[in-house]
Amino acid sequence: MKQTHINLKTGERVVEDDPNWQPRPITEHDIRAEAARRLQIIATPYTPEERETWATQVEGAKALQADPDAPAPLVRALAAEDGVTPQDMALAILAKAAAYEKAAAPILAGQRRLLSMQEYPQDYRDKKYWSKT
């Protein structure tokens, strides 16, 4: 790490290596914050309010797949607004849910791997921890 100070004789700014610098230990909070940041990126196209309805949408979509006469009021209302059948809306909802799960899985797995380590690595943000590729 670099240390900056002013040379009092010349008034010049001096940048030197700080021989006492030590990286701060990485904490569980750091790792969880990085996972949250990565999850937020994949969820960015959707507002928090819309994301709050996802569980209800998926529940309704699954109910409609099991029984085409299931109530599923939210899915039915979305289908009506979009001019599609409730079954088509259910398929679209489940496809989006599967895509989100596929994107979130490596992030959550990376968080789990990192948190299981005895000592958290300084390079915990490196993609090698967050992706299978």
TAKASUL-V180315 format. One line per field, one symbol per residue. ss: DSSP state (H for helix, E for strand, - for the rest). psi: psi as a letter, one per 30 degrees, with the letter a starting at -180 (. if undefined). burial: + if it has 16 or more other C-alpha atoms within 10 Angstrom, else -. A space follows every 50 residues. Layout:
# TAKASUL-V180315
ss->???
psi->???
burial->???
This chain:
# TAKASUL-V180315
ss->-EEEEE------EEEEE----------HHHHHHHHHHHHHHHH----HHH H--HHHHHHHHHHHHH------HHHHHHHHHH---HHHHHHHHHHHHHHH HHHHHHHHHHHHHHH-----------HHH----
psi->kkkklkjfefgkkkklkjffkkkkkkleeeeeeeeeeeeeeffefkleee fffeeeeeeeeeeeeejfgkdieeeeeeeeefhlleeeeeeeeeeeeeee eeefefeeeeeeeeffkekkkfhffkfffglf.
burial->------------------------------++-++--++----------- ------+++++++++------+-+++-++------++-+++-++--+--- --++-+++++++-++----+---+----++---
